[in-house]
Amino acid sequence: MRDTTISQKFARCRDGAGVRAPAGKTPPTFHEIRSLAARLYTEQGINAQALLGHKSADMTSIYRDVRGSEWIEVQTG
């Protein structure tokens, strides 16, 4: 099987490495890992746009969007 995109190659390598998702979830995609990296580097003050090689800040902002998956702080007792 010949991979035609980096996403396909990533998925094949991820699966070959035995990375599995919890029940009912899907394993991380190349772009999800890239998005996480953009958010983590931004938090450290690193220019994620330059690191990801985007020409526009708008594209980088798409990668930094958490898409509703951010942590929720829960108050205890």
Backbone bond lengths (Angstrom), bond angles and torsions (degrees), N, CA, C in turn:
res aa  C-N    CA-C-N  psi(-1)  N-CA   C-N-CA  omega(-1)  CA-C   N-CA-C  phi
1 M - - - 1.454 - - 1.532 109.05 -
2 R 1.299 116.58 128.89 1.464 121.51 -179.50 1.526 109.58 -100.46
3 D 1.332 116.53 126.58 1.461 121.36 177.07 1.521 108.43 -79.13
4 T 1.330 116.58 135.61 1.465 120.16 179.16 1.515 112.53 -107.62
5 T 1.330 117.78 -11.17 1.468 120.71 177.90 1.520 109.49 -135.41
6 I 1.313 115.73 160.48 1.468 119.90 177.25 1.526 110.15 -65.17
7 S 1.331 116.98 -31.63 1.466 120.55 178.23 1.522 111.01 -63.90
8 Q 1.329 116.99 -40.77 1.463 120.63 178.24 1.526 111.04 -65.98
9 K 1.314 116.37 -43.61 1.471 120.81 179.33 1.525 110.02 -63.33
10 F 1.343 116.66 -43.45 1.463 120.96 178.71 1.528 110.00 -59.25
11 A 1.342 117.02 -47.45 1.463 120.96 -178.33 1.529 110.83 -60.99
12 R 1.326 116.94 -41.13 1.458 120.58 179.46 1.534 110.72 -65.24
13 C 1.316 116.75 -42.79 1.468 120.77 178.94 1.531 110.96 -67.90
14 R 1.335 116.61 -42.29 1.469 121.32 178.76 1.523 109.62 -59.27
15 D 1.319 116.23 -48.30 1.460 120.20 -179.19 1.522 111.07 -65.29
16 G 1.333 116.67 -39.27 1.459 121.07 178.40 1.522 112.77 -64.73
17 A 1.326 116.01 -28.76 1.461 121.07 179.15 1.525 111.84 -81.61
18 G 1.332 115.78 -6.19 1.460 119.17 177.42 1.516 114.81 84.33
19 V 1.317 118.17 14.64 1.463 120.92 178.04 1.525 108.01 -70.58
20 R 1.305 116.51 123.38 1.457 122.01 -178.62 1.527 109.83 -122.91
21 A 1.304 115.75 151.29 1.461 121.76 177.39 1.521 109.07 -94.92
22 P 1.334 116.47 155.31 1.468 118.90 174.82 1.531 110.32 -59.97
23 A 1.308 116.86 158.88 1.467 121.98 179.89 1.527 110.26 -52.98
24 G 1.314 115.78 133.87 1.456 121.20 178.24 1.522 114.49 82.58
25 K 1.309 117.67 -0.55 1.467 122.74 -179.51 1.521 109.32 -115.50
26 T 1.330 115.49 164.80 1.457 119.92 175.47 1.527 108.92 -105.62
27 P 1.330 118.04 150.29 1.464 119.48 178.92 1.532 110.53 -67.28
28 P 1.331 117.76 156.27 1.466 120.64 -177.89 1.525 111.87 -63.60
29 T 1.318 115.27 143.51 1.457 121.12 177.06 1.529 109.42 -94.58
30 F 1.315 115.89 168.13 1.457 121.20 175.99 1.526 110.45 -55.71
31 H 1.325 116.59 -44.36 1.463 120.07 -176.52 1.527 112.61 -72.11
32 E 1.330 117.79 -28.48 1.463 119.81 174.57 1.523 110.58 -67.75
33 I 1.322 116.99 -40.28 1.467 120.67 177.51 1.526 109.86 -66.55
34 R 1.317 116.90 -41.21 1.469 122.10 178.24 1.536 110.64 -63.39
35 S 1.327 116.27 -40.05 1.461 121.64 178.04 1.529 110.68 -64.17
36 L 1.337 116.83 -44.30 1.460 120.77 176.99 1.523 110.61 -60.07
37 A 1.316 116.96 -44.04 1.465 120.83 178.92 1.527 110.75 -60.23
38 A 1.329 117.27 -42.83 1.467 120.87 179.41 1.523 110.55 -60.17
39 R 1.326 117.32 -43.11 1.473 120.44 -179.77 1.521 111.25 -67.37
40 L 1.335 117.25 -43.38 1.465 120.02 -178.62 1.527 111.82 -66.60
41 Y 1.323 116.92 -41.85 1.470 119.21 178.46 1.525 111.03 -66.38
42 T 1.329 117.75 -38.78 1.468 121.10 178.07 1.523 110.19 -61.00
43 E 1.340 117.28 -42.92 1.473 121.49 178.45 1.521 111.64 -60.16
44 Q 1.330 117.37 -27.50 1.460 121.86 -179.80 1.519 112.56 -89.63
45 G 1.347 116.11 2.23 1.458 120.12 179.18 1.521 113.97 83.24
46 I 1.319 116.99 12.82 1.465 121.05 179.42 1.522 108.66 -89.34
47 N 1.327 116.98 140.72 1.460 122.51 -178.66 1.536 109.30 -71.67
48 A 1.338 115.26 96.93 1.467 120.43 -177.29 1.522 111.36 -66.58
49 Q 1.318 117.85 -32.09 1.470 120.35 179.73 1.524 110.24 -61.22
50 A 1.324 116.87 -46.29 1.462 120.44 178.98 1.528 110.59 -67.35
51 L 1.324 116.62 -40.86 1.455 120.79 -178.68 1.529 111.64 -63.21
52 L 1.336 116.82 -41.85 1.460 121.16 -178.99 1.524 112.47 -81.34
53 G 1.317 116.90 -13.00 1.459 120.56 177.81 1.513 114.75 78.15
54 H 1.333 115.93 25.61 1.461 119.66 179.51 1.521 111.21 -83.23
55 K 1.328 116.62 140.28 1.467 120.90 176.72 1.519 111.21 -78.80
56 S 1.338 116.81 -27.83 1.471 118.92 -177.06 1.524 110.96 -119.47
57 A 1.329 114.61 146.46 1.464 120.89 176.14 1.525 110.45 -66.82
58 D 1.335 116.85 -27.79 1.464 120.55 179.08 1.530 111.02 -61.26
59 M 1.314 117.64 -42.26 1.469 120.65 179.68 1.527 109.78 -65.20
60 T 1.309 117.31 -42.03 1.464 120.26 179.38 1.521 110.55 -63.86
61 S 1.331 117.22 -37.47 1.462 119.52 179.89 1.525 111.15 -64.84
62 I 1.318 117.79 -29.76 1.471 121.05 175.35 1.530 109.14 -64.11
63 Y 1.315 117.13 -42.53 1.462 120.78 179.42 1.521 112.04 -68.68
64 R 1.342 117.80 -31.28 1.462 120.26 -179.27 1.522 112.81 -81.55
65 D 1.331 118.35 -9.52 1.458 122.32 179.99 1.530 109.20 -69.90
66 V 1.328 117.16 128.26 1.467 120.93 -178.25 1.522 112.30 -82.32
67 R 1.313 118.09 -8.38 1.469 123.12 175.58 1.521 113.21 53.85
68 G 1.335 116.24 39.60 1.459 120.52 176.60 1.513 114.96 77.03
69 S 1.337 117.52 12.83 1.468 119.28 -177.46 1.529 112.46 -106.55
70 E 1.343 116.84 18.78 1.455 118.45 -179.96 1.526 110.60 -73.46
71 W 1.320 115.57 159.91 1.460 121.60 179.17 1.519 109.52 -67.76
72 I 1.303 115.76 147.75 1.465 122.02 175.27 1.526 107.11 -112.76
73 E 1.335 115.36 124.84 1.472 120.62 178.53 1.527 108.75 -79.24
74 V 1.330 117.04 128.80 1.461 121.76 -179.18 1.508 108.50 -113.60
75 Q 1.314 116.24 127.10 1.472 122.45 177.48 1.528 108.64 -75.57
76 T 1.318 116.74 136.25 1.467 119.70 177.53 1.502 109.79 -111.00
77 G 1.300 115.00 151.73 1.432 128.23 175.51 1.429 119.67 23.72
